[in-house]
Amino acid sequence: MQKALTLILCQVMLAGAQDGVVYLDIERKIVNYEPSLQRRYNPTIESSVTNGHIGYFTKVKIGTPGQEMSLHLDTGSADLWVPYTSAKICRVKGASNCKLGTYNPLKSLTYRLAAPNKFKIAYLDQSSASGDYFEDTVEIGGTRVSSLGMGLARQSTVPYGLAGIGYHHNVALQTWGNIYDNLPVRMQRLGLIKTVAYSLWLNNLDAAGGSLLFGGIDTEKYVGNLKVVPVLKNHLGKYDYFGVAMAGISVGRGNHDLSLPCHECWIRAVLDSGATLSFLPNDLAHAMWEEAGAKWSSNLKAPMLPCSRARGREKFAFHFGDDQGPTIEVGISELVIDSTKWPNASGKPLIGGEGSPWKGLRLCQFGIRNQTRPPYILGDSFLRSAYLVHDLVNHEVGMAETLFNATRSGITPFPSYGARIPVN
């Protein structure tokens, strides 16, 4: 029976590669470490009430023989990079200690040094990762990707590696005038997928994780039809991140909707799986706090509210594009984050104390933050409610409301390079 099951699983993985798709399970993890990593374009993207990170990770094997590790999945960056086994952060005793895996080039028969000392990523809070660019074989989703360019972080303030799957011209090496094929592009070049596109399904806040599908769409993971919005260029006229036009937010109150007031309703919102929370203009964020019953805590430096609000029936509708564009409803239950699930949490619930408007009540964090200037970010607190198809060839994003806890799969591969996202 075990041999038969193994044979079936192998056949499924091979069929996936032959059909032009690569399927990955992704797992929601809490990683504890001293706060240092902040997003490249925003110094406040990580929650100041946490010492660590909550994100979605996927398992890979790098090298020959394969060295197993879990990498943080990030649509907001382009490089796949891994911590070096002997990096200082991996040798320090403590909560982090690179427990999600490291890479040692001396233990791989297929390692090739590509650009020594050229891997450098600097963050706005002065944290960084640096080292070499190298090539090696990566096994991901049961599929082998040969000669993939990656960064080897010999120095890092982050105790885990990242799998950046954004636009390949954003790789850190471009600061040296060079661009290489990152993971999605390399998959397409090798014929593993037909076009540079992938679909993301995170599932709900209580789920252990979701899935990422390179080269195809899973029609059983969303409700209704996909609607497509263009990716917007940045102020320099270049495609950098998955920024789309968000036209406003309304809140459902039983049988009627109310548009939230905003001075700056039409914004370029970046869809970013590497961000735990979402960051919106001040007026929109404050309006959402008011509707949810959240208040800013100066002690925790976060918007807080009673955890019981997760049982509320309110739904925030995010509107994108023009009048015919997609609308994604996010239930308040997806925005109320239990304090026991934060990094480095004691495991004990957070109770409102003296002077708190919720004295004696169990408190949770609200998943929407305010921000005074662009870029505005729609992170995991929003993305869990949306099924997203990222098309990096045609610069489009397909959006539909996610089907939580879906148990079936209906995979449709993209038939050719540059094929458009199907909308019905």
Stockholm file with secondary structure:
# STOCKHOLM 1.0

chainA/1-424         MQKALTLILCQVMLAGAQDGVVYLDIERKIVNYEPSLQRRYNPTIESSVTNGHIGYFTKVKIGTPGQEMSLHLDTGSADLWVPYTSAKICRVKGASNCKLGTYNPLKSLTYRLAAPNKFKIAYLDQSSASGDYFEDTVEIGGTRVSSLGMGLARQSTVPYGLAGIGYHHNVALQTWGNIYDNLPVRMQRLGLIKTVAYSLWLNNLDAAGGSLLFGGIDTEKYVGNLKVVPVLKNHLGKYDYFGVAMAGISVGRGNHDLSLPCHECWIRAVLDSGATLSFLPNDLAHAMWEEAGAKWSSNLKAPMLPCSRARGREKFAFHFGDDQGPTIEVGISELVIDSTKWPNASGKPLIGGEGSPWKGLRLCQFGIRNQTRPPYILGDSFLRSAYLVHDLVNHEVGMAETLFNATRSGITPFPSYGARIPVN
#=GR chainA/1-424 SS CHHHHHHHHHHHHHHHHHTTCEEEEEEEEEEECCSCCCBTTBTTCSCTTCSEEEEEEEEEEETTTTEEEEEEEETTCCCEEEEBTTCHHHHSCSSCTTTTCCBCGGGCTTCEEEEEEEEEEECTTSCEEEEEEEEEEEEETTEEEEEEEEEEEEEESCSSEEEECSCGGGSGGGGGTCCCCCHHHHHHHTTSSSSSEEEEECCCTTSSEEEEEETEEETTSEEEEEEEEECCCCTTSCCCSCEEEEEEEEEEETTEEEECCCSSCSEEEEECTTCSSEEEEHHHHHHHHHHHTCEEETTTTEEEEEGGGGGCCCEEEEEESSTTSCEEEEEGGGTEEEGGGSTTCCSSCEEBCTTCTTBTSEEEEESEEEESSSCEEECHHHHTTEEEEEETTTTEEEEEEECTTCCCCCEEECCSTTCCCCCC
#=GC SS_cons         CHHHHHHHHHHHHHHHHHTTCEEEEEEEEEEECCSCCCBTTBTTCSCTTCSEEEEEEEEEEETTTTEEEEEEEETTCCCEEEEBTTCHHHHSCSSCTTTTCCBCGGGCTTCEEEEEEEEEEECTTSCEEEEEEEEEEEEETTEEEEEEEEEEEEEESCSSEEEECSCGGGSGGGGGTCCCCCHHHHHHHTTSSSSSEEEEECCCTTSSEEEEEETEEETTSEEEEEEEEECCCCTTSCCCSCEEEEEEEEEEETTEEEECCCSSCSEEEEECTTCSSEEEEHHHHHHHHHHHTCEEETTTTEEEEEGGGGGCCCEEEEEESSTTSCEEEEEGGGTEEEGGGSTTCCSSCEEBCTTCTTBTSEEEEESEEEESSSCEEECHHHHTTEEEEEETTTTEEEEEEECTTCCCCCEEECCSTTCCCCCC
//
